[in-house]
Amino acid sequence: MDKREAVKELYKKAYKNGDYAGFEVRENLRYYAKSATPPYPESCIFYYDECKDIKESVRKEITGLGFSLEEVTHVIAENGKAYDTNCYIKWQGQHLSREDLFLDRIKELAELLGYDVRSVSKPPYWGIYGDTSDDALANFNAFLDETGLLFSTAEPERQDSGYVYFAKSWYLTCMFALFAHFKSVDLYWKKGYLYADVSIIPNVEKCNGAYCYYYKICVFSAGEKLAESTIYLPTISTTLLIPSPPSEGSIVFRLVEVERVTESEEVVDEIEKTVPAKPTPTPTPTPTPTPTPPPGYLFYDTNEYRGTSTAWSAVTSTTIEKDAYVEIGGDVRQTYEDGYVAYLGYRKNRGAWIEIGRNNKATYITVHTKDSVRKGDIIEFGLRWGGIGGNALARNLYIKESPCELRVEFEGSEVTEVTQYDTVDIVYEGAPSNTTLKVISPSYEYVLKKTVSGSGSESFSADEVGTYYIYLQNEDCYVTKELRVKAAPTPTPTPTPTPTPTPTPTPKCSWFADRMPIKSADIMDLVRGYLGIMDLGWTVSASDIMGAVAYYHGEMESGNNLTGCSL
């Protein structure tokens, strides 16, 4: 077993194992630690206490892989002497490099998953961007949640247009998440067939500029292969049709990693999923069969329907097959031209009726409204009439997709020019799934870059004079806008107030208060709580662990900002 194979095996043994909770993988310990004798190493794996405090079975597992354990007491000469004892994991007497520890893969994985990765001035010299410090931390935490990694210490770095959050160290118990595994497997029935939406976290290692591996998704039932699909990076998801699945029980998904050059295969992950119950369709009676909707329409019904009540009554319905921003409408009229009113409406998922439009004439008029729908929504059309006589009639009922829309607004009105430091709203509608919304400043820096769908809005401060470029991009949707920003007469940027930590009620803050000063054993308990190995009476977050590390180093203000406590 060579060095990198041994590191991979160590990561595997430590994965979600509470006995390894006190170990960290450091990006560059020497850069961030105080001057000491002997000096701290750069990249390394260490346990932040004496070697004898490591569980004996863990020590045997580590040395059994060919590693050695070396205890070092660093003497820190600053306002007197302080001592810091660590137990280091070494290979043939040497510390492990960043390459040995697979640390470069973390950045490549973040880029592959679509996070806004930017450079910073300190090791590891990259991080994840956000408009504010809280946004950057939230984006970094989203990356952790998506991959299964967990950093031990991290901090933000201010940049011209926002913040970049970067990690200085990682918990050993989560590092095996760098290797290929299933991210999600979702089973569902559609039109009588069983499908699986599968996404993975891949090995992003590259060979001669190309990805070293591709992946096969194999589906089995009782040892028989039911389906197989192949994923080539940078794609990380696929949909499988599973023919002849069992009517009940479970099926097994295997993730097979294939080396591109040698075509050698290895099963790297396996997950078992219960087959969902096959839905029994309930036919909806219709006067005559409804033809296939025209292109761009989700539903089109040319039948004529009659409403004979002053209360809403459903006349026809459809189930939506995709997420979309839509126009819902049809033709409506009254049977008499004497002041009575015919109303056409709709409702989603048996909710409240929404009026589309009305007509008090005996000739048809077309009425419509806009809404957003999601896959699986049930849309019902309804009719009612108002007055003391007559009937409501409707025909040509339809639901059609509306093209995506993009507007630049200031204080509720659409604009093409604003004044410096104005807060601008970017409003989008009808964006298909995986549409990218981007705002680029006059200095060609990203002000905003995120994946959106449906309808919504985002805001930014137009702090630069010049032209901002706004894009809503997808293969089915491409809209661009330009926003000119003129100089403010007397630009006075509003200072960003320093957030005041809001004390969090017990039990979390009481837990921290009872253990002050925080010890390394307390941090280990928090990691066990985060991994679900220990119940602390409250849900432990990555920020809580970071806060505990700050308390451990005496940085109370930073710890309070991270935990939300006031200690």
Summary of the structure (lengths in Angstrom):
residues: 567
radius of gyration: 30.0
end to end distance: 48.4
largest distance: 98.3
contacts: 1740
relative contact order: 0.08
helix: 17%
strand: 45%
